[in-house]
């Protein structure tokens, strides 16, 4: 890190350490109370927007999918890790948590692309959102294939199997 201080400026820390604070735009409502690693594809969730933000969802009609950014507020600080065992090997090694979709990350921020079922005023119903009932929603963005789909993206061999647990 000391090298970075010299390269990027005046000797101050390159990465800020101060907390960042956001106000939720809504909350997830569904029947899922306990965390699970499977079965999310069948879960229907309502994202209930704050009353002052209902107009912000105007024009979402016509989009088939949205990107939902949410705070995984029930992941205890002591469970967060830098590495997790993940991969398609018989005994997967520890890998950096930032190379996984694990919820035990340094900042418990979840991101999911989900289909919109319908919208009624300040309630957006989606399917497959892997968030527990009561989860704070930080942002919703329309899924734009021209920006959000990378056609030549590659994966390491250990991540190729759809059966790889992303824990």
VEXDREN-2710 file (C-alpha; in Angstrom, 1 decimal):
% VEXDREN-2710
k/r/px/py/pz
1/UNK/0.0/0.0/0.0
2/UNK/2.9/2.4/0.6
3/UNK/3.7/2.2/-3.1
4/UNK/0.2/3.3/-3.9
5/UNK/0.5/6.4/-1.7
6/UNK/3.5/7.6/-3.7
7/UNK/1.9/6.8/-7.1
8/UNK/-1.5/8.3/-6.4
9/UNK/-0.7/11.5/-4.7
10/UNK/0.1/13.3/-1.5
11/UNK/0.8/10.4/0.8
12/UNK/-2.7/10.1/2.1
13/UNK/-4.5/6.7/2.2
14/UNK/-5.7/5.8/-1.3
15/UNK/-8.8/3.9/-0.2
16/UNK/-11.0/5.9/2.2
17/UNK/-11.7/4.2/5.5
18/UNK/-14.7/6.4/6.5
19/UNK/-18.1/4.6/6.5
20/UNK/-20.4/5.3/3.6
21/UNK/-24.1/5.7/4.5
22/UNK/-27.2/5.2/2.3
23/UNK/-30.9/5.5/3.0
24/UNK/-32.9/2.5/1.8
25/UNK/-35.3/3.2/-1.1
26/UNK/-37.5/0.3/-0.1
27/UNK/-37.8/-3.0/1.6
28/UNK/-38.2/-6.6/0.4
29/UNK/-41.3/-8.5/1.4
30/UNK/-41.6/-12.2/0.9
31/UNK/-42.0/-15.4/2.8
32/UNK/-38.3/-16.2/3.3
33/UNK/-37.1/-15.7/6.8
34/UNK/-34.0/-17.9/6.9
35/UNK/-31.0/-17.7/4.6
36/UNK/-30.7/-20.5/2.0
37/UNK/-28.3/-21.2/-0.9
38/UNK/-30.9/-22.8/-3.2
39/UNK/-34.5/-22.4/-4.3
40/UNK/-34.5/-18.6/-4.9
41/UNK/-35.7/-18.9/-8.5
42/UNK/-39.2/-19.7/-7.3
43/UNK/-39.4/-16.9/-4.7
44/UNK/-41.7/-14.0/-5.5
45/UNK/-40.9/-10.8/-3.7
46/UNK/-42.5/-7.4/-3.4
47/UNK/-40.2/-4.5/-3.3
48/UNK/-42.1/-1.8/-1.4
49/UNK/-40.7/1.6/-2.2
50/UNK/-40.7/4.6/0.2
51/UNK/-43.8/6.7/-0.4
52/UNK/-41.7/9.7/-1.4
53/UNK/-40.0/7.6/-4.2
54/UNK/-43.1/6.1/-5.9
55/UNK/-42.7/8.4/-8.9
56/UNK/-39.1/7.3/-9.3
57/UNK/-40.4/3.9/-10.5
58/UNK/-42.4/5.5/-13.4
59/UNK/-41.4/4.1/-16.8
60/UNK/-40.1/0.8/-15.5
61/UNK/-43.1/-0.7/-17.4
62/UNK/-41.7/-2.3/-20.5
63/UNK/-38.4/-3.5/-19.0
64/UNK/-38.4/-7.3/-18.5
65/UNK/-35.7/-7.2/-15.8
66/UNK/-34.2/-5.0/-13.1
67/UNK/-31.0/-5.0/-11.2
68/UNK/-31.7/-4.8/-7.5
69/UNK/-29.0/-3.6/-5.1
70/UNK/-29.7/-4.5/-1.4
71/UNK/-28.1/-4.5/2.0
72/UNK/-27.7/-8.0/3.5
73/UNK/-28.4/-6.7/6.9
74/UNK/-28.5/-10.0/8.7
75/UNK/-25.0/-11.1/8.0
76/UNK/-23.2/-10.7/11.3
77/UNK/-19.8/-8.8/11.2
78/UNK/-18.1/-11.8/12.8
79/UNK/-19.2/-14.1/9.9
80/UNK/-17.7/-11.9/7.2
81/UNK/-14.5/-13.4/5.7
82/UNK/-11.8/-12.7/3.2
83/UNK/-11.8/-16.3/1.8
84/UNK/-14.3/-19.0/1.4
85/UNK/-14.2/-22.6/0.2
86/UNK/-15.8/-22.7/-3.2
87/UNK/-15.3/-24.5/-6.5
88/UNK/-16.2/-27.6/-8.5
89/UNK/-13.3/-29.7/-7.1
90/UNK/-14.0/-32.6/-4.7
91/UNK/-12.3/-30.5/-1.9
92/UNK/-12.4/-26.9/-3.0
93/UNK/-9.7/-24.6/-1.7
94/UNK/-10.1/-21.3/-0.1
95/UNK/-10.7/-18.5/-2.6
96/UNK/-11.0/-14.8/-2.2
97/UNK/-14.5/-13.8/-1.3
98/UNK/-14.5/-11.1/-3.9
99/UNK/-14.2/-13.9/-6.5
100/UNK/-17.4/-15.4/-5.3
101/UNK/-21.1/-14.5/-4.9
102/UNK/-20.9/-15.3/-1.1
103/UNK/-22.9/-13.1/1.3
104/UNK/-20.0/-13.2/3.9
105/UNK/-18.2/-10.3/2.2
106/UNK/-16.5/-7.3/3.7
107/UNK/-19.5/-5.1/2.8
108/UNK/-22.7/-7.2/2.7
109/UNK/-24.1/-5.7/-0.5
110/UNK/-26.2/-8.0/-2.7
111/UNK/-26.9/-7.5/-6.4
112/UNK/-29.4/-9.5/-8.4
113/UNK/-30.9/-9.4/-11.9
114/UNK/-34.5/-10.4/-11.6
115/UNK/-37.5/-10.5/-13.9
116/UNK/-40.3/-8.0/-13.2
117/UNK/-43.7/-9.7/-12.7
118/UNK/-45.6/-6.4/-12.4
119/UNK/-45.7/-3.0/-10.7
120/UNK/-48.5/-1.4/-8.9
121/UNK/-47.8/2.1/-7.7
122/UNK/-44.9/1.8/-5.1
123/UNK/-44.8/-2.0/-5.2
124/UNK/-42.6/-3.9/-7.7
125/UNK/-43.1/-7.7/-7.8
126/UNK/-40.1/-9.6/-8.9
127/UNK/-39.1/-13.3/-9.0
128/UNK/-35.8/-14.9/-7.9
129/UNK/-34.5/-12.2/-5.7
130/UNK/-32.2/-13.8/-3.1
131/UNK/-33.0/-11.5/-0.3
132/UNK/-34.8/-12.2/3.0
133/UNK/-38.1/-10.7/4.1
134/UNK/-37.4/-7.2/5.5
135/UNK/-34.1/-6.7/3.6
136/UNK/-33.4/-3.0/2.8
137/UNK/-33.2/-2.2/-0.9
138/UNK/-30.6/0.4/-1.8
139/UNK/-31.3/0.9/-5.5
140/UNK/-33.1/-0.5/-8.5
141/UNK/-31.8/-0.1/-12.1
142/UNK/-33.3/-1.3/-15.3
143/UNK/-31.4/-4.2/-16.9
144/UNK/-30.0/-2.9/-20.2
145/UNK/-28.5/-5.8/-22.3
146/UNK/-26.3/-3.5/-24.3
147/UNK/-24.6/-2.4/-21.1
148/UNK/-25.2/-5.2/-18.6
149/UNK/-24.5/-8.3/-20.8
150/UNK/-20.9/-9.1/-21.6
151/UNK/-20.9/-11.6/-24.5
152/UNK/-17.3/-12.6/-24.4
153/UNK/-17.0/-12.9/-20.6
154/UNK/-15.0/-15.8/-19.3
155/UNK/-14.9/-17.8/-16.0
156/UNK/-12.1/-19.8/-14.3
157/UNK/-12.5/-23.5/-14.7
158/UNK/-13.5/-23.9/-11.0
159/UNK/-16.6/-21.7/-11.5
160/UNK/-17.9/-23.3/-14.7
161/UNK/-20.3/-25.8/-13.3
162/UNK/-23.8/-24.6/-12.5
163/UNK/-23.6/-26.8/-9.3
164/UNK/-20.8/-24.8/-7.8
165/UNK/-22.0/-23.5/-4.5
166/UNK/-21.4/-19.7/-4.2
167/UNK/-20.9/-19.7/-0.5
END
